Amino acid sequence: METYGLVRMEKGPGRKLAPKVIYDKVELVLPLTERAALRKTAGGRR
């Protein structure tokens, strides 16, 4: 998750690292059909 920029690892107590959430909301859009994917890359709805 740190690689994708969603969390940041910060020093915790002692030598431990603790994840710190950077965003409070993440939206993920996944087309469920090939047609939906093509429509999205074409620039809008048809």
PDB file of N, CA, C and O in Angstrom:
ATOM      1  N   MET A   1       0.828  -1.192   0.000  1.00  0.00           N
ATOM      2  CA  MET A   1       0.000   0.000   0.000  1.00  0.00           C
ATOM      3  C   MET A   1       0.876   1.261   0.000  1.00  0.00           C
ATOM      4  O   MET A   1       0.497   2.283  -0.572  1.00  0.00           O
ATOM      5  N   GLU A   2       2.030   1.183   0.635  1.00  0.00           N
ATOM      6  CA  GLU A   2       2.935   2.329   0.637  1.00  0.00           C
ATOM      7  C   GLU A   2       3.455   2.613  -0.776  1.00  0.00           C
ATOM      8  O   GLU A   2       3.621   3.769  -1.163  1.00  0.00           O
ATOM      9  N   THR A   3       3.707   1.554  -1.534  1.00  0.00           N
ATOM     10  CA  THR A   3       4.190   1.697  -2.903  1.00  0.00           C
ATOM     11  C   THR A   3       3.200   2.481  -3.760  1.00  0.00           C
ATOM     12  O   THR A   3       3.609   3.234  -4.644  1.00  0.00           O
ATOM     13  N   TYR A   4       1.919   2.314  -3.511  1.00  0.00           N
ATOM     14  CA  TYR A   4       0.878   3.001  -4.271  1.00  0.00           C
ATOM     15  C   TYR A   4       0.536   4.372  -3.702  1.00  0.00           C
ATOM     16  O   TYR A   4      -0.321   5.069  -4.245  1.00  0.00           O
ATOM     17  N   GLY A   5       1.189   4.764  -2.627  1.00  0.00           N
ATOM     18  CA  GLY A   5       0.953   6.079  -2.040  1.00  0.00           C
ATOM     19  C   GLY A   5      -0.295   6.174  -1.189  1.00  0.00           C
ATOM     20  O   GLY A   5      -0.792   7.272  -0.939  1.00  0.00           O
ATOM     21  N   LEU A   6      -0.814   5.030  -0.736  1.00  0.00           N
ATOM     22  CA  LEU A   6      -2.044   5.046   0.069  1.00  0.00           C
ATOM     23  C   LEU A   6      -1.763   5.148   1.562  1.00  0.00           C
ATOM     24  O   LEU A   6      -2.599   5.645   2.316  1.00  0.00           O
ATOM     25  N   VAL A   7      -0.602   4.686   1.993  1.00  0.00           N
ATOM     26  CA  VAL A   7      -0.193   4.797   3.395  1.00  0.00           C
ATOM     27  C   VAL A   7       1.266   5.246   3.443  1.00  0.00           C
ATOM     28  O   VAL A   7       2.009   5.115   2.470  1.00  0.00           O
ATOM     29  N   ARG A   8       1.649   5.771   4.589  1.00  0.00           N
ATOM     30  CA  ARG A   8       3.036   6.174   4.812  1.00  0.00           C
ATOM     31  C   ARG A   8       3.502   5.456   6.083  1.00  0.00           C
ATOM     32  O   ARG A   8       2.781   5.424   7.080  1.00  0.00           O
ATOM     33  N   MET A   9       4.684   4.894   6.043  1.00  0.00           N
ATOM     34  CA  MET A   9       5.224   4.212   7.215  1.00  0.00           C
ATOM     35  C   MET A   9       5.967   5.230   8.075  1.00  0.00           C
ATOM     36  O   MET A   9       6.888   5.899   7.604  1.00  0.00           O
ATOM     37  N   GLU A  10       5.560   5.342   9.337  1.00  0.00           N
ATOM     38  CA  GLU A  10       6.180   6.287  10.262  1.00  0.00           C
ATOM     39  C   GLU A  10       6.757   5.542  11.452  1.00  0.00           C
ATOM     40  O   GLU A  10       6.314   4.445  11.791  1.00  0.00           O
ATOM     41  N   LYS A  11       7.744   6.149  12.077  1.00  0.00           N
ATOM     42  CA  LYS A  11       8.353   5.541  13.258  1.00  0.00           C
ATOM     43  C   LYS A  11       7.337   5.483  14.382  1.00  0.00           C
ATOM     44  O   LYS A  11       6.663   6.464  14.695  1.00  0.00           O
ATOM     45  N   GLY A  12       7.247   4.302  14.979  1.00  0.00           N
ATOM     46  CA  GLY A  12       6.374   4.116  16.119  1.00  0.00           C
ATOM     47  C   GLY A  12       7.220   3.991  17.375  1.00  0.00           C
ATOM     48  O   GLY A  12       8.372   4.425  17.395  1.00  0.00           O
ATOM     49  N   PRO A  13       6.661   3.404  18.419  1.00  0.00           N
ATOM     50  CA  PRO A  13       7.423   3.209  19.655  1.00  0.00           C
ATOM     51  C   PRO A  13       8.620   2.288  19.419  1.00  0.00           C
ATOM     52  O   PRO A  13       8.498   1.265  18.745  1.00  0.00           O
ATOM     53  N   GLY A  14       9.754   2.648  19.967  1.00  0.00           N
ATOM     54  CA  GLY A  14      10.952   1.823  19.793  1.00  0.00           C
ATOM     55  C   GLY A  14      11.429   1.866  18.355  1.00  0.00           C
ATOM     56  O   GLY A  14      11.527   2.936  17.753  1.00  0.00           O
ATOM     57  N   ARG A  15      11.727   0.687  17.804  1.00  0.00           N
ATOM     58  CA  ARG A  15      12.214   0.608  16.426  1.00  0.00           C
ATOM     59  C   ARG A  15      11.123   0.155  15.463  1.00  0.00           C
ATOM     60  O   ARG A  15      11.415  -0.179  14.315  1.00  0.00           O
ATOM     61  N   LYS A  16       9.890   0.140  15.908  1.00  0.00           N
ATOM     62  CA  LYS A  16       8.777  -0.326  15.079  1.00  0.00           C
ATOM     63  C   LYS A  16       8.323   0.743  14.097  1.00  0.00           C
ATOM     64  O   LYS A  16       8.445   1.941  14.354  1.00  0.00           O
ATOM     65  N   LEU A  17       7.793   0.281  12.961  1.00  0.00           N
ATOM     66  CA  LEU A  17       7.159   1.176  12.002  1.00  0.00           C
ATOM     67  C   LEU A  17       5.654   0.979  12.075  1.00  0.00           C
ATOM     68  O   LEU A  17       5.168  -0.139  12.250  1.00  0.00           O
ATOM     69  N   ALA A  18       4.930   2.069  11.940  1.00  0.00           N
ATOM     70  CA  ALA A  18       3.469   2.002  11.983  1.00  0.00           C
ATOM     71  C   ALA A  18       2.910   2.637  10.722  1.00  0.00           C
ATOM     72  O   ALA A  18       3.366   3.707  10.318  1.00  0.00           O
ATOM     73  N   PRO A  19       1.911   1.987  10.078  1.00  0.00           N
ATOM     74  CA  PRO A  19       1.314   2.590   8.880  1.00  0.00           C
ATOM     75  C   PRO A  19       0.432   3.786   9.248  1.00  0.00           C
ATOM     76  O   PRO A  19      -0.332   3.735  10.213  1.00  0.00           O
ATOM     77  N   LYS A  20       0.550   4.843   8.476  1.00  0.00           N
ATOM     78  CA  LYS A  20      -0.267   6.042   8.661  1.00  0.00           C
ATOM     79  C   LYS A  20      -1.091   6.221   7.391  1.00  0.00           C
ATOM     80  O   LYS A  20      -0.532   6.364   6.303  1.00  0.00           O
ATOM     81  N   VAL A  21      -2.411   6.214   7.523  1.00  0.00           N
ATOM     82  CA  VAL A  21      -3.306   6.369   6.375  1.00  0.00           C
ATOM     83  C   VAL A  21      -3.260   7.823   5.927  1.00  0.00           C
ATOM     84  O   VAL A  21      -3.414   8.739   6.735  1.00  0.00           O
ATOM     85  N   ILE A  22      -3.044   8.024   4.616  1.00  0.00           N
ATOM     86  CA  ILE A  22      -2.915   9.370   4.075  1.00  0.00           C
ATOM     87  C   ILE A  22      -4.267   9.923   3.632  1.00  0.00           C
ATOM     88  O   ILE A  22      -4.540  11.107   3.826  1.00  0.00           O
ATOM     89  N   TYR A  23      -5.112   9.085   3.043  1.00  0.00           N
ATOM     90  CA  TYR A  23      -6.408   9.522   2.520  1.00  0.00           C
ATOM     91  C   TYR A  23      -7.539   8.950   3.365  1.00  0.00           C
ATOM     92  O   TYR A  23      -7.379   7.908   4.001  1.00  0.00           O
ATOM     93  N   ASP A  24      -8.672   9.626   3.372  1.00  0.00           N
ATOM     94  CA  ASP A  24      -9.823   9.098   4.089  1.00  0.00           C
ATOM     95  C   ASP A  24     -10.811   8.416   3.152  1.00  0.00           C
ATOM     96  O   ASP A  24     -11.786   7.812   3.599  1.00  0.00           O
ATOM     97  N   LYS A  25     -10.547   8.519   1.814  1.00  0.00           N
ATOM     98  CA  LYS A  25     -11.446   7.888   0.855  1.00  0.00           C
ATOM     99  C   LYS A  25     -10.673   7.571  -0.426  1.00  0.00           C
ATOM    100  O   LYS A  25      -9.886   8.390  -0.901  1.00  0.00           O
ATOM    101  N   VAL A  26     -10.901   6.387  -0.977  1.00  0.00           N
ATOM    102  CA  VAL A  26     -10.302   5.987  -2.245  1.00  0.00           C
ATOM    103  C   VAL A  26     -11.404   5.381  -3.093  1.00  0.00           C
ATOM    104  O   VAL A  26     -12.130   4.499  -2.632  1.00  0.00           O
ATOM    105  N   GLU A  27     -11.538   5.848  -4.335  1.00  0.00           N
ATOM    106  CA  GLU A  27     -12.540   5.298  -5.243  1.00  0.00           C
ATOM    107  C   GLU A  27     -11.845   4.449  -6.295  1.00  0.00           C
ATOM    108  O   GLU A  27     -10.830   4.855  -6.861  1.00  0.00           O
ATOM    109  N   LEU A  28     -12.392   3.278  -6.551  1.00  0.00           N
ATOM    110  CA  LEU A  28     -11.841   2.352  -7.528  1.00  0.00           C
ATOM    111  C   LEU A  28     -12.932   2.013  -8.528  1.00  0.00           C
ATOM    112  O   LEU A  28     -14.003   1.542  -8.144  1.00  0.00           O
ATOM    113  N   VAL A  29     -12.673   2.248  -9.804  1.00  0.00           N
ATOM    114  CA  VAL A  29     -13.642   1.964 -10.861  1.00  0.00           C
ATOM    115  C   VAL A  29     -13.137   0.769 -11.650  1.00  0.00           C
ATOM    116  O   VAL A  29     -12.057   0.819 -12.238  1.00  0.00           O
ATOM    117  N   LEU A  30     -13.915  -0.306 -11.663  1.00  0.00           N
ATOM    118  CA  LEU A  30     -13.560  -1.516 -12.387  1.00  0.00           C
ATOM    119  C   LEU A  30     -14.682  -1.867 -13.359  1.00  0.00           C
ATOM    120  O   LEU A  30     -15.775  -2.231 -12.925  1.00  0.00           O
ATOM    121  N   PRO A  31     -14.436  -1.765 -14.661  1.00  0.00           N
ATOM    122  CA  PRO A  31     -15.468  -2.164 -15.617  1.00  0.00           C
ATOM    123  C   PRO A  31     -15.727  -3.666 -15.514  1.00  0.00           C
ATOM    124  O   PRO A  31     -14.785  -4.454 -15.436  1.00  0.00           O
ATOM    125  N   LEU A  32     -16.980  -4.057 -15.514  1.00  0.00           N
ATOM    126  CA  LEU A  32     -17.330  -5.469 -15.363  1.00  0.00           C
ATOM    127  C   LEU A  32     -17.482  -6.170 -16.701  1.00  0.00           C
ATOM    128  O   LEU A  32     -17.534  -7.399 -16.755  1.00  0.00           O
ATOM    129  N   THR A  33     -17.552  -5.407 -17.773  1.00  0.00           N
ATOM    130  CA  THR A  33     -17.651  -6.008 -19.098  1.00  0.00           C
ATOM    131  C   THR A  33     -16.659  -5.320 -20.029  1.00  0.00           C
ATOM    132  O   THR A  33     -16.235  -4.194 -19.770  1.00  0.00           O
ATOM    133  N   GLU A  34     -16.297  -5.992 -21.098  1.00  0.00           N
ATOM    134  CA  GLU A  34     -15.379  -5.415 -22.069  1.00  0.00           C
ATOM    135  C   GLU A  34     -15.995  -4.179 -22.718  1.00  0.00           C
ATOM    136  O   GLU A  34     -15.297  -3.208 -23.010  1.00  0.00           O
ATOM    137  N   ARG A  35     -17.295  -4.221 -22.937  1.00  0.00           N
ATOM    138  CA  ARG A  35     -17.995  -3.094 -23.572  1.00  0.00           C
ATOM    139  C   ARG A  35     -17.881  -1.839 -22.712  1.00  0.00           C
ATOM    140  O   ARG A  35     -17.669  -0.740 -23.225  1.00  0.00           O
ATOM    141  N   ALA A  36     -18.024  -2.013 -21.406  1.00  0.00           N
ATOM    142  CA  ALA A  36     -17.909  -0.871 -20.494  1.00  0.00           C
ATOM    143  C   ALA A  36     -16.500  -0.296 -20.538  1.00  0.00           C
ATOM    144  O   ALA A  36     -16.325   0.921 -20.476  1.00  0.00           O
ATOM    145  N   ALA A  37     -15.497  -1.157 -20.643  1.00  0.00           N
ATOM    146  CA  ALA A  37     -14.109  -0.702 -20.712  1.00  0.00           C
ATOM    147  C   ALA A  37     -13.873   0.072 -22.002  1.00  0.00           C
ATOM    148  O   ALA A  37     -13.201   1.103 -21.985  1.00  0.00           O
ATOM    149  N   LEU A  38     -14.406  -0.399 -23.101  1.00  0.00           N
ATOM    150  CA  LEU A  38     -14.235   0.288 -24.392  1.00  0.00           C
ATOM    151  C   LEU A  38     -14.936   1.634 -24.392  1.00  0.00           C
ATOM    152  O   LEU A  38     -14.423   2.607 -24.945  1.00  0.00           O
ATOM    153  N   ARG A  39     -16.099   1.690 -23.778  1.00  0.00           N
ATOM    154  CA  ARG A  39     -16.871   2.931 -23.708  1.00  0.00           C
ATOM    155  C   ARG A  39     -16.084   3.969 -22.897  1.00  0.00           C
ATOM    156  O   ARG A  39     -16.062   5.146 -23.258  1.00  0.00           O
ATOM    157  N   LYS A  40     -15.452   3.548 -21.827  1.00  0.00           N
ATOM    158  CA  LYS A  40     -14.696   4.459 -20.972  1.00  0.00           C
ATOM    159  C   LYS A  40     -13.478   5.006 -21.721  1.00  0.00           C
ATOM    160  O   LYS A  40     -13.183   6.198 -21.629  1.00  0.00           O
ATOM    161  N   THR A  41     -12.776   4.159 -22.453  1.00  0.00           N
ATOM    162  CA  THR A  41     -11.587   4.624 -23.171  1.00  0.00           C
ATOM    163  C   THR A  41     -11.970   5.476 -24.386  1.00  0.00           C
ATOM    164  O   THR A  41     -11.146   6.248 -24.876  1.00  0.00           O
ATOM    165  N   ALA A  42     -13.191   5.348 -24.870  1.00  0.00           N
ATOM    166  CA  ALA A  42     -13.640   6.137 -26.009  1.00  0.00           C
ATOM    167  C   ALA A  42     -13.993   7.567 -25.600  1.00  0.00           C
ATOM    168  O   ALA A  42     -14.206   8.427 -26.455  1.00  0.00           O
ATOM    169  N   GLY A  43     -14.054   7.814 -24.304  1.00  0.00           N
ATOM    170  CA  GLY A  43     -14.289   9.187 -23.857  1.00  0.00           C
ATOM    171  C   GLY A  43     -15.675   9.481 -23.352  1.00  0.00           C
ATOM    172  O   GLY A  43     -16.062  10.648 -23.297  1.00  0.00           O
ATOM    173  N   GLY A  44     -16.429   8.494 -22.986  1.00  0.00           N
ATOM    174  CA  GLY A  44     -17.727   8.783 -22.400  1.00  0.00           C
ATOM    175  C   GLY A  44     -18.756   7.705 -22.643  1.00  0.00           C
ATOM    176  O   GLY A  44     -18.435   6.595 -23.068  1.00  0.00           O
ATOM    177  N   ARG A  45     -19.984   8.048 -22.371  1.00  0.00           N
ATOM    178  CA  ARG A  45     -21.088   7.103 -22.496  1.00  0.00           C
ATOM    179  C   ARG A  45     -21.630   7.103 -23.901  1.00  0.00           C
ATOM    180  O   ARG A  45     -21.567   8.104 -24.614  1.00  0.00           O
ATOM    181  N   ARG A  46     -22.168   5.958 -24.287  1.00  0.00           N
ATOM    182  CA  ARG A  46     -22.822   5.826 -25.604  1.00  0.00           C
ATOM    183  C   ARG A  46     -24.174   5.224 -25.454  1.00  0.00           C
ATOM    184  O   ARG A  46     -24.878   5.034 -26.446  1.00  0.00           O
TER     185      ARG A  46
END
